[in-house]
């Protein structure tokens, strides 16, 4: 399997807007101000916090779905 140099590639293009909104929602919950467009000036800590919380929320949602508990 060939390696793609862009690890941020969206696998389902229709999800792009939802993921963008999710990222901004999580950042807001963490008190991190994201701008529309480029946010390369974020600290590594802030970027990691956003990504980590997104993963945590996605895992929790999947666990609820797997256990049959809609929320």
C-alpha positions in Angstrom: 0.0 0.0 0.0 1.5 3.4 -1.0 1.8 6.0 1.6 0.1 9.4 1.1 2.1 12.4 2.2 -1.1 14.2 3.3 -2.3 12.5 6.4 -5.2 15.0 6.7 -7.0 13.8 3.6 -10.8 13.5 4.0 -11.9 10.0 3.1 -15.5 10.9 2.7 -15.7 14.3 0.9 -19.3 14.8 2.0 -18.1 15.0 5.6 -15.8 17.9 5.1 -18.2 20.6 6.4 -19.3 18.5 9.3 -15.7 17.9 10.4 -14.9 21.6 10.0 -17.9 22.5 12.2 -17.0 19.8 14.7 -13.5 21.1 15.0 -14.7 24.6 15.7 -17.3 23.4 18.2 -14.7 21.4 20.1 -12.2 24.4 20.0 -15.0 26.6 21.4 -15.7 24.2 24.2 -12.0 24.2 25.1 -11.8 28.0 24.9 -9.5 28.0 21.9 -10.3 30.6 19.3 -10.1 29.2 15.7 -10.3 31.5 12.8 -12.0 30.6 9.5 -9.3 29.4 7.2 -5.6 29.1 8.2 -4.9 28.4 11.9 -1.2 27.6 11.6 -0.4 30.0 14.4 -2.0 27.7 17.0 0.3 26.3 19.6 1.0 22.6 19.3 -0.6 22.2 22.7 -3.9 23.8 21.5 -3.9 21.9 18.2 -3.3 18.7 20.1 -6.1 19.5 22.6 -8.6 20.0 19.8 -7.6 16.8 18.0 -7.5 14.8 21.2 -11.0 16.0 22.3 -12.4 15.3 18.8 -11.1 11.7 19.0 -12.5 11.3 22.5 -15.9 12.5 21.4 -15.9 10.3 18.3 -15.0 7.2 20.4 -17.7 8.0 23.0 -20.3 8.4 20.2 -19.2 5.1 18.7 -19.3 3.3 22.1 -22.9 4.7 22.6 -23.9 3.5 19.2 -22.4 0.0 19.8 -24.1 -0.3 23.1 -27.4 0.8 21.6 -27.7 4.0 23.7 -28.6 6.9 21.5 -27.8 10.3 23.1 
